[in-house]
Amino acid sequence: MNRALNLPAISLAYLRARPLGAALNVLLLALGVATVAVLLLVSRQIESRMHGDARGIDLVVGAKGSPMQLVLAAVFHIDVPGGNIPLEEAKKLAAHRAVKQAIPLALGDSYRGYRIVGTTHDYAAHYGAKLAAGKLWQQPMQAVLGAQAARAAGLAVGAKFAGAHGMGGDAGEAPGHDHTPFEVVGVLAPTGSVLDRLVLTSVESVWHVHGTHGEKDVDQEITALLIRYATPLAAATLPRQVNANPQLQAGSPAYESARLFRMIGVGVEVLRAFGLVLMLAAGLSVFIALTNALQERRYDLAVMRMLGAGRTKLFGLLLLEGLLLAAIGAALGLALGHGATQLIGALMQARQQPPLTGLLWLNEEWWLAGGALAVGLIAALAPALRAYRASVAGVLAEG
């Protein structure tokens, strides 16, 4: 009998005999695992993308207002800028001895939701961009599209388009913009950075579209400067000097990103706790189900003992049932989590936001799967011990 006893087959047979109860246990555990998996995948990818977009940018300088809004608008391009700064002030700051590099940005318009950024070739070089087709802009009203923007807009080299004011809608919603079309002269290869979602052109193009043709710096404005420090000591002095200027505001991408993650971290932790509660609830449900099943199957187990199945076999049988429920729930939960992340990524990409993928495996997910299996084993432990200690003679005498 010992040799013929197939524990997995018997465990599966008992689970199939209680389909509704088994399905409920699996569903509870799967929902908990899926919730935690989605949070892991989404938060890790967003954090990684934000760190990548902010790399090499020590300071952002723009108009007075919120430094976080400034960083979100000028570095991550997920907010609107608070205003512009005079080009004359920007040039003075760029020439400061504490500044190694200053990349200008002129914002304000978009095409089909993708932001048009007036800048210099240094901006593309900063992210290591390479051309998939065409060339970089050489004169005003020439544009280079990021990979995602070009694919979504259906534009290629030689095409022409007109921008719209702000971040929403198509051309024609802003008066006069349809009379100042851009010509696509290049398309960038995918970089995995914010460049993929942008339309790049010269600062002069932005001035031309908005009718700013003054020849003096005081008549012209830009939105922000992306600054790299010349020395580490600049971090202690330059922001204070910038903020002392009544027209300028400094924002640190590293500091503001960390502050943003602290702010949203509370919500993430609440959702993660909810997922863990679901997993614990699933464990409790498995415990109750196996305890009730043990009560119903006492006679069957006693007969198995009489036919030669040892205490250890019966103990393993109950543990295996809990483990099977947990394994199925963990596998289903991970599949749901990755599928949900893929769906969220598609929705974000449709809204011109940084894409996410569910086709990614994190090392933390091994721990998540292990935790789910542990929940199943712990839930099955007490019923398994009861089966191990049960008196065969007493059970058979009860009939």
ABEGO torsion letter per residue (X at the ends): XAAABBAAAAAAAAAAABAAAAAAAAAAAAAAAAAAAAAAAAAAAAAAAAAAAABGBABBBBBBEBAAAAAAAAAAGABBBAEBBBAAAAAAAAABAABABBBBBBBGBBBGGBBBBBBBAAAAAAAGBBBABEBBBABBGBBBBBAAAAAAAGBBBGBBBBBBBEABEBBGABBGAAABBBBBABBBBBAGBAAAABBBBBAAAAAAAAGBABABAAABBBABBBBBBABAAAAAAAAAAAAABAABBBBBAAAAAAAAAAAAAAAAAAAAAAAAAAAAAAAAAAAAAAAAAAAAAAAAAAAAAAAGBBAAAAAAAAAAAAAAAAAAAAAAAAAAAAAAAAAAAAAAAAAGBBBBBABBBBAAAAAAAAAAAAAAAAAAAAAAAAAAABBAAAAAAAX
